[in-house]
Amino acid sequence: MASAPIPSGALVLLQELNSSSSHFKQGASLRVNGKLQEHNVESAIAIIADGGVTLAVDTQHLRLNLRVGSLYQFIGELSIQPNNEGILKARVGRNVDGMDLNLYQQSLKLLRQFQSDQISHLALNHG
């Protein structure tokens, strides 16, 4: 029996991850970046922040030495809690200290524009 492919994780900024976002749904596969604010070793819950927004990350399946103040990238699936807050159940995590978050955000904006242009181009030529 073939297993389903593992999704790559949609590139999402923490500021975009709110209840009105198309990415804010149960089981959504996401890739997020943020500075580690705190990490509770007993519960394996880390809190990352970017742009004044925070996200809880379940790190129980990771073997990663987390350091408060460092920048991390996590890939995982979003779990929506009864209080309508999301927790990312991380399957991949890595330290990305040295990454320029402003440059990352600019490149993500350009990538999305390129993808949108490609979709429009395909629709015009095949529509």
N, C-alpha and C positions, 0 to 999 in steps of 0.2 A: 504494500500500500504506500503510495507516494504521500509525503507530508507536504503541507501547504508551505509555500515560500515565506520566509521571515521578512516582514516589511522593513524598509530601510529607515523609516522615521522621517516624517515631514519636518522640514526646517521651520521652526517657529520661534519667534521672540517671546519672552515672558510677557511683555506688554500686550501681545496679541492674544494671549491665552486667558480669555474671560468667558463667562457664560453665553455671550452673544456670538462667540467665534465659531466658525465652522469646524475648527479643530477640537473644540471643547465637547467631546462626546466619548462615551464609555468605550474603552478599548482602542482609542485612536493611537496610532504609533507615531511618536514624536521624537524630535531631536532638539534639545534645549541647551542653552548656555547660561551660567550664572555664577556669581561669587558665593562661596560657601559662607553662610551666616552662622550656622550652628549644625552640630551633628550629635544625635543621641545614640550612643553605641548600643544601649540595651534595646531600644525600639528599632534601631537601624534606620531612623528617619533623619534625613538631612534637609536643611532649608537653604535654598539658593535664592539669590536676588539679582535683579538687573532692572535698571530704570525705575526704581521705586516699587517694583512688583516682586512678590516672593512666590515660590512654589515648593511644596513638600515633595521630597524624592525618597522612595523606599529603596534602600541600598542593600537589603538583606542578601541578594544574590551576587553581590559584587565583592571582589577581593581587591580593595582599593584603600590605601592609607589616606583618608581625607584630612585636610588641614584647613581650619577656619581662615578665611581671608584669601584662599586660593581660588582660581577660576577653574570651573569644571564644565564638561559637556557630558550630557546623559542622553541615552537613547532607550526608550521603553514605551510601555503602554499606559495610557491615562486611565485612572480609576476615579470615577465621580462618586464622592461621598454623599451621604444623606443630607448634609448641610450645604450641598452644591459647591463644595470645594474639591479641587482635583489633587490627586497624589499620583506622581509618575512612578510606576513600578519599573525601575531601571533594570535593563538586562546588559547594558554596556555603560561604562563610565570611564572618563579619562581626564587627567589634569591638562588644562590648556593655558596654564600661566604663560604670559607673553603674547597671547592672542589680543589683537587690537579689536575690542568689541565694536567701536564706531566703524572701523573699516569692514568688519564682518557684516554689520547691519547694512552698510552701503552696498556691499557685494551681493547680499541677499536681495536687496531691492532691485539691483540690476539683473540678477538671475530671474526674478519673477517677471520683470518687464520683458526680458528675452523670451521666456516661456509663453507669456501672453501674446507677444508678437508672432511667435511660431504657430500658436493655435489659430490666431486670426488669419495668418497666411495660408495655413492648410484649409481653413474653412472657405476662404475666397477661391482657392484653386480646385477644391474638390466639392464645393457646395452647390 
